[in-house]
Amino acid sequence: MAAEFAKRHVKPLGLSTDGVAEHMEWTKDVNDTQGTRVTFPIVADPDSTVARL
């Protein structure tokens, strides 16, 4: 859906309560198995500070 986001002049951003290592594994899995590429940044929030806000 990258083209749809670009049409609206917005950029996706992921927030996850997992750490960076888990993000790297998840991204690799998606890239390898889903026929697509994860191209948006993912913010690590392992202590859920941002998620709670």
DAWO-V54833 format. One record per pair of residues at least 4 apart in sequence whose ideal C-beta (glycine too) atoms are under 8 Angstrom apart, sorted by the first residue. I is the first residue (numbers start at 1). J is the second residue. If there is no record, write none. Layout:
i:I j:J
i:I j:J
//
This chain:
i:1 j:5
i:2 j:6
i:2 j:39
i:3 j:7
i:4 j:8
i:5 j:10
i:5 j:11
i:5 j:12
i:11 j:40
i:12 j:40
i:13 j:40
i:13 j:41
i:13 j:42
i:13 j:43
i:14 j:40
i:14 j:41
i:14 j:42
i:14 j:43
i:15 j:42
i:15 j:43
i:15 j:45
i:15 j:50
i:15 j:51
i:16 j:22
i:16 j:23
i:16 j:42
i:16 j:43
i:16 j:44
i:16 j:45
i:17 j:45
i:17 j:46
i:17 j:48
i:17 j:51
i:18 j:22
i:18 j:23
i:18 j:26
i:18 j:44
i:18 j:46
i:19 j:23
i:19 j:44
i:19 j:46
i:20 j:24
i:20 j:44
i:21 j:25
i:22 j:26
i:23 j:27
i:23 j:42
i:23 j:44
i:24 j:28
i:25 j:29
i:26 j:30
i:26 j:38
i:27 j:31
i:27 j:38
i:27 j:42
i:28 j:32
i:29 j:33
i:30 j:34
i:30 j:36
i:30 j:37
i:30 j:38
i:31 j:36
i:31 j:37
i:31 j:38
i:38 j:42
i:43 j:50
i:45 j:49
i:45 j:50
i:45 j:51
i:48 j:52
i:49 j:53
//
